[in-house]
Amino acid sequence: MKKYNQMMAVVFVVFIGVLVITNSYFSQMNFKESSREYKVSVNRIQQEIKKYEEQKGRAPDSLEEIKIFSQISEYPFIYSVDSIKIKGISAQGLKNLLEQEGENYLMFTTDENLYRIDYYAESSASRQTMKFINAFVIIILLIMLSVLLYIKKKIIAPFYRFSQIPLELSKGNLTVPLKEEKNRYFGKFIWGMDLLRENLEENKVRELKLQKERKLLLLSLSHDIKTPLSAIKLYAKAISKNLYNKEEKKQEVAEHISEKVDEIEEYISEIVKASKEDFMEFEVENREFYIRNVLDSINEYYQEKMKLNHIDFSMESYHNCLVWGDENRLVEVIQNIIENACKYGDGRKIWLETKREAEECLIIIRNTGCTLEEKELPHICDSFFRGSNVEKETGSGLGLYICRKLMHLMEGELIPNIILDSHGKLMEVTVVVQIRN
């Protein structure tokens, strides 16, 4: 903000400097051009005054009277003529009056009168030009300052306030307040940052709750496991000391040990089951929307991106229809599948096809260069599963898992498949969306 204020001050100083230099330059230029012209007008009007006195026998009352007498409509540079009677003025007084000549007027005498002729040192056109230039520079300066002040108030100042928000969020300060403003430039940014902050805060609360539940579960199961383990330990100690001589007793102890082992296995199964339960919660806002909105958005985004990556990307023509689900989440699902196609395909071709079957809209994404094993296909939507084709590509193994969960929440489905056609072995993922008539 300080640098922006300095820039505004520099702009103001520069314009003032331009104004001063321009005025100085034009003043010098006009003075040189008109230094002789005004003298011509002064000489002419002096001759006309003398003629007027000779014919009229008196001094002219004004410049207009001289113009009428000489029949000259204009004396350039002359704007006033005043007369004073010499009679009654001492020689010394007259001398003093004549010595009062200034830069823009002169004094001269006839036999009867003393005259003061006021003139401009430059032409009226030059003066008008100077006024116009000064006005123009001042208007431009005011416009520039107004624009800079507007930018400061509407863009720079709000952005300066908002620029601290990502830093606070990165520090974990999720309660940082976001002041709502009706700002055409940052309205969506403020809304998005506030939504991000709320999501992060909700996820943090959800994660802490989940961790607490997991910890309590593990503590409870660990405590429960100790009981059968203690019993097994006692049985093992008794057997090692030959406390059970009868075969029937040994058989009974063996059965007890087996029961305790089964009990421990049940607890372990519960731990495994808990670890496999959904560890992520998703929210969708299901409503009716047109499938064209989603497909147009995908096509517009990926056409340019695929050109840069030299991938042949196409979307076959489709019929618009009203579907059910979360429009933003569906875009997220399709983008995730296309990103997987870019990452794990051969980078030659990716294309989309849309079909309508009964009450379902099928969005089929295919890519060339599939190297996934057939036996791995049933597991690619499992959490944390990564196929043998990942090689050195980074990832978490959650992409398709999340996509399928989202589709289920939208009452749809996600179906992966491997097919063979003229392009070779293809990876095909079908996104099933419910149609609303």
Residue pairs with C-beta under 8 A, 6 or more apart in sequence:
1 152
1 156
1 157
1 160
4 148
4 152
4 156
7 148
8 145
8 148
8 149
8 152
11 144
11 145
11 148
12 141
12 145
15 137
15 140
15 141
15 144
16 141
18 137
19 134
19 137
19 138
19 141
22 133
22 134
22 137
23 130
23 133
23 134
26 126
26 129
26 130
26 133
27 122
27 130
30 122
30 123
30 126
30 130
31 121
31 122
33 122
33 123
33 126
34 77
34 120
34 121
34 122
34 123
34 126
35 121
37 76
37 77
37 123
38 76
38 77
38 78
38 119
38 120
38 121
41 75
41 76
41 77
41 78
41 119
42 77
42 78
42 106
42 117
42 119
44 72
44 75
45 66
45 75
45 78
45 81
45 117
46 108
46 115
46 117
48 66
48 69
48 70
48 72
49 59
49 60
49 66
49 81
49 110
49 115
50 110
51 69
51 70
52 59
52 60
52 65
52 66
52 69
53 59
53 110
53 111
53 112
53 113
55 69
56 69
59 83
59 85
59 110
59 112
59 113
59 115
60 66
60 69
60 81
60 83
61 83
62 81
63 75
63 78
63 79
63 80
63 81
66 75
66 81
67 73
67 74
67 75
76 123
76 124
77 119
77 120
77 121
77 122
77 123
78 117
78 118
78 119
79 118
79 119
79 120
80 116
80 117
80 118
81 115
81 116
81 117
81 118
82 115
82 116
82 118
83 113
83 114
83 115
83 116
84 97
84 113
84 114
84 115
84 116
85 112
85 113
85 114
86 94
86 109
86 112
86 113
86 114
87 112
89 97
89 114
94 109
94 114
97 107
97 114
98 107
98 109
98 114
100 107
101 107
103 121
104 118
104 119
104 120
104 121
105 116
105 117
105 118
105 119
106 116
106 117
106 119
107 114
107 115
107 116
107 117
108 114
108 115
108 117
109 115
120 127
154 183
154 184
154 185
155 185
158 181
158 183
158 185
158 186
159 186
161 179
162 186
162 189
162 190
162 193
164 176
165 176
165 178
165 193
165 197
166 193
168 176
169 176
169 196
169 197
169 200
172 204
174 197
174 200
174 201
174 204
175 201
176 197
178 190
178 193
178 194
178 197
180 190
181 187
181 190
183 190
206 281
210 279
214 274
217 270
217 271
217 274
218 271
221 267
221 270
221 271
224 267
225 264
225 267
228 260
228 261
228 263
228 264
229 260
229 264
231 256
231 260
232 257
232 260
232 261
235 253
235 256
235 257
236 257
238 244
238 253
239 250
239 253
244 250
244 253
276 383
278 405
279 383
280 398
280 402
280 405
282 402
282 405
282 406
282 409
284 325
284 326
284 329
284 406
284 409
284 410
285 326
286 324
286 325
286 326
286 409
286 410
286 411
287 324
287 325
287 326
287 327
288 322
288 323
288 324
288 436
289 322
289 323
289 325
289 327
290 320
290 321
290 322
290 323
291 318
291 320
291 321
291 322
291 323
291 354
291 361
291 363
291 433
292 318
292 320
293 327
294 327
294 330
294 331
294 334
295 315
295 318
295 352
295 354
295 363
297 331
298 315
298 331
298 334
298 335
298 338
298 352
299 315
301 335
302 313
302 338
303 313
306 312
306 313
306 350
307 313
309 342
309 347
310 347
311 342
311 347
311 348
311 349
311 350
312 348
312 349
312 350
312 351
313 349
313 350
313 351
314 349
314 351
314 352
315 351
315 352
316 351
316 352
316 353
316 354
318 354
319 354
319 356
321 356
321 361
321 435
322 435
322 436
322 437
323 361
323 433
323 434
323 435
323 436
324 410
324 411
324 433
324 434
324 435
324 436
325 410
325 411
325 412
325 433
325 434
326 406
326 409
326 410
329 406
329 409
329 410
330 410
330 431
330 433
332 406
333 403
333 406
333 407
333 414
333 431
334 352
334 363
334 365
334 431
336 399
336 400
336 402
336 403
337 365
337 400
337 403
337 429
337 431
338 350
338 365
339 399
340 399
340 400
340 429
341 350
341 365
341 366
341 367
341 427
342 350
342 367
343 393
343 395
344 367
344 370
344 371
344 372
344 387
344 389
344 390
344 393
344 427
345 367
345 368
345 369
345 370
345 427
346 367
346 368
346 369
347 369
348 368
348 369
349 367
349 368
349 423
350 365
350 366
350 367
350 368
351 365
351 366
352 363
352 364
352 365
352 366
353 363
353 364
353 366
354 361
354 362
354 363
354 364
355 361
355 362
355 364
356 362
356 435
359 434
359 435
359 437
360 432
360 433
360 434
360 435
361 432
361 433
361 434
361 435
362 430
362 431
362 432
362 433
363 430
363 431
363 433
364 428
364 429
364 430
364 431
365 428
365 429
365 430
365 431
366 419
366 426
366 427
366 428
367 426
367 427
368 423
368 424
368 426
369 424
369 425
370 389
370 418
370 425
370 426
370 427
371 388
371 389
371 425
372 380
372 387
372 388
372 389
372 418
372 427
373 387
373 388
373 389
374 418
376 385
376 387
376 388
377 416
377 417
377 418
379 385
380 387
380 400
380 416
381 400
381 401
381 403
381 404
381 414
381 416
382 397
382 401
383 397
383 398
383 401
384 396
384 397
384 398
384 401
385 397
385 401
386 395
386 397
400 414
400 416
400 429
403 414
404 413
404 414
407 413
407 414
407 431
407 432
410 433
410 434
411 434
412 431
412 432
412 433
412 434
413 430
413 431
413 432
414 429
414 430
414 431
414 432
415 429
415 430
415 432
416 427
416 428
416 429
416 430
417 428
417 429
417 430
418 425
418 426
418 427
418 428
419 425
419 426
419 428
420 426
